[in-house]
C-alpha cells in the first residue's frame, strides 16, 4: 500500500507552525514550512530509539517514518513544480524577446522595400 493510503487510513496529522495539519493540507503549505516539518519529523525519528536491523521498529516509530516519507514526497513534487514554473517563465521571457526581434526584422525588411513593391503588396 502506498504511503498516502497508509497515512490517510491512520488519519495522520502533522505538527507545523500553523498547528496540526491533515495530509491534504500539506499540499497548501509552502516549501519552506514543509522543510521545517520534514526536519522536525526527521529529528523525532532519529531520537526515537537506537538503530537496529534485527529488532522490529515500534508502531510509533513507523508512523513517524511514514509521516516523514509523505512530507518528503510532497516536498519533492512541489520543488519539481517550482522548477518547472521557473523554466516556463524563463522560456516565455526568451520567446517574447525572439518574437519582438522577428517583428523588428520584418518591419526593417518592409521599410527597405521600394514604394512600388509596397503598393503591390496592398490588398
LORO-163090 format. One line per field, with one value per residue (C-alpha): residue number from 1; residue in one letter; x, z, y. Coordinates in nm, 3 decimals, always signed. Example, Ala and Ser with C-alpha at 12.3 -4.5 7.8 and 13.67 -1.06 7.14 Angstrom:
2
k	1, 2
r	A, S
east	+1.230, +1.367
up	+0.780, +0.714
north	-0.450, -0.106
***
This chain:
123
k	1, 2, 3, 4, 5, 6, 7, 8, 9, 10, 11, 12, 13, 14, 15, 16, 17, 18, 19, 20, 21, 22, 23, 24, 25, 26, 27, 28, 29, 30, 31, 32, 33, 34, 35, 36, 37, 38, 39, 40, 41, 42, 43, 44, 45, 46, 47, 48, 49, 50, 51, 52, 53, 54, 55, 56, 57, 58, 59, 60, 61, 62, 63, 64, 65, 66, 67, 68, 69, 70, 71, 72, 73, 74, 75, 76, 77, 78, 79, 80, 81, 82, 83, 84, 85, 86, 87, 88, 89, 90, 91, 92, 93, 94, 95, 96, 97, 98, 99, 100, 101, 102, 103, 104, 105, 106, 107, 108, 109, 110, 111, 112, 113, 114, 115, 116, 117, 118, 119, 120, 121, 122, 123
r	X, X, X, X, X, X, X, X, X, X, X, X, X, X, X, X, X, X, X, X, X, X, X, X, X, X, X, X, X, X, X, X, X, X, X, X, X, X, X, X, X, X, X, X, X, X, X, X, X, X, X, X, X, X, X, X, X, X, X, X, X, X, X, X, X, X, X, X, X, X, X, X, X, X, X, X, X, X, X, X, X, X, X, X, X, X, X, X, X, X, X, X, X, X, X, X, X, X, X, X, X, X, X, X, X, X, X, X, X, X, X, X, X, X, X, X, X, X, X, X, X, X, X
east	+0.000, +0.143, +0.233, -0.065, -0.313, -0.142, -0.124, -0.486, -0.606, -0.423, -0.562, -0.208, -0.168, +0.140, +0.261, +0.352, +0.398, +0.032, -0.088, -0.198, -0.236, -0.403, -0.231, -0.443, -0.346, +0.022, -0.031, -0.120, +0.189, +0.481, +0.809, +0.994, +0.730, +0.727, +1.101, +1.059, +0.802, +1.036, +1.331, +1.121, +0.997, +1.349, +1.472, +1.183, +1.268, +1.639, +1.561, +1.302, +1.550, +1.865, +1.909, +1.880, +1.836, +1.736, +1.475, +1.131, +1.050, +0.773, +0.433, +0.512, +0.845, +0.681, +0.421, +0.690, +0.884, +0.566, +0.488, +0.843, +0.821, +0.489, +0.619, +0.936, +0.735, +0.511, +0.818, +0.989, +0.677, +0.643, +1.012, +0.978, +0.671, +0.857, +1.147, +0.913, +0.733, +1.066, +1.173, +0.839, +0.866, +1.223, +1.115, +0.824, +1.054, +1.302, +1.029, +0.889, +1.235, +1.264, +0.915, +0.997, +1.322, +1.137, +0.882, +1.157, +1.330, +1.002, +0.947, +1.301, +1.251, +0.923, +1.076, +1.359, +1.116, +1.051, +0.723, +0.624, +0.687, +0.486, +0.198, +0.190, +0.161, -0.158, -0.471
up	+0.000, -0.088, +0.173, +0.105, +0.154, +0.475, +0.624, +0.542, +0.687, +1.008, +0.994, +1.022, +1.141, +1.102, +1.355, +1.194, +1.295, +1.197, +1.418, +1.328, +0.955, +0.770, +0.480, +0.232, +0.393, +0.336, -0.032, +0.061, +0.278, +0.127, +0.062, +0.350, +0.603, +0.455, +0.502, +0.868, +0.916, +0.749, +0.964, +1.279, +1.178, +1.091, +1.433, +1.600, +1.407, +1.491, +1.862, +1.871, +1.965, +1.879, +1.526, +1.478, +1.184, +1.394, +1.624, +1.500, +1.472, +1.707, +1.576, +1.684, +1.501, +1.190, +1.196, +1.230, +0.939, +0.730, +0.802, +0.708, +0.381, +0.292, +0.367, +0.166, -0.129, -0.129, -0.089, -0.390, -0.602, -0.501, -0.573, -0.917, -0.985, -0.873, -1.103, -1.396, -1.335, -1.331, -1.653, -1.817, -1.713, -1.846, -2.174, -2.207, -2.148, -2.402, -2.660, -2.618, -2.695, -3.004, -3.126, -3.074, -3.271, -3.552, -3.563, -3.581, -3.863, -4.056, -4.008, -4.128, -4.432, -4.507, -4.473, -4.709, -4.994, -5.270, -5.298, -5.597, -5.402, -5.109, -5.335, -5.495, -5.151, -5.070, -5.057
north	+0.000, +0.339, +0.597, +0.823, +0.541, +0.437, +0.786, +0.868, +0.538, +0.626, +0.980, +1.113, +1.469, +1.682, +1.939, +2.271, +2.632, +2.678, +2.391, +2.039, +1.974, +1.689, +1.518, +1.714, +2.044, +1.970, +2.047, +2.407, +2.460, +2.649, +2.471, +2.634, +2.526, +2.175, +2.165, +2.263, +1.985, +1.733, +1.839, +1.807, +1.460, +1.350, +1.463, +1.275, +0.963, +0.988, +1.035, +0.757, +0.489, +0.310, +0.195, -0.178, -0.407, -0.707, -0.555, -0.456, -0.089, +0.027, +0.140, +0.496, +0.492, +0.350, +0.630, +0.898, +0.743, +0.724, +1.090, +1.186, +0.991, +1.160, +1.509, +1.443, +1.316, +1.624, +1.846, +1.682, +1.729, +2.095, +2.159, +1.999, +2.214, +2.525, +2.442, +2.377, +2.707, +2.896, +2.728, +2.806, +3.172, +3.190, +3.029, +3.273, +3.570, +3.433, +3.369, +3.721, +3.864, +3.646, +3.742, +4.111, +4.071, +3.891, +4.172, +4.434, +4.244, +4.222, +4.595, +4.667, +4.442, +4.613, +4.960, +4.867, +4.787, +5.040, +5.232, +5.016, +4.694, +4.825, +4.932, +4.589, +4.432, +4.626, +4.413
***
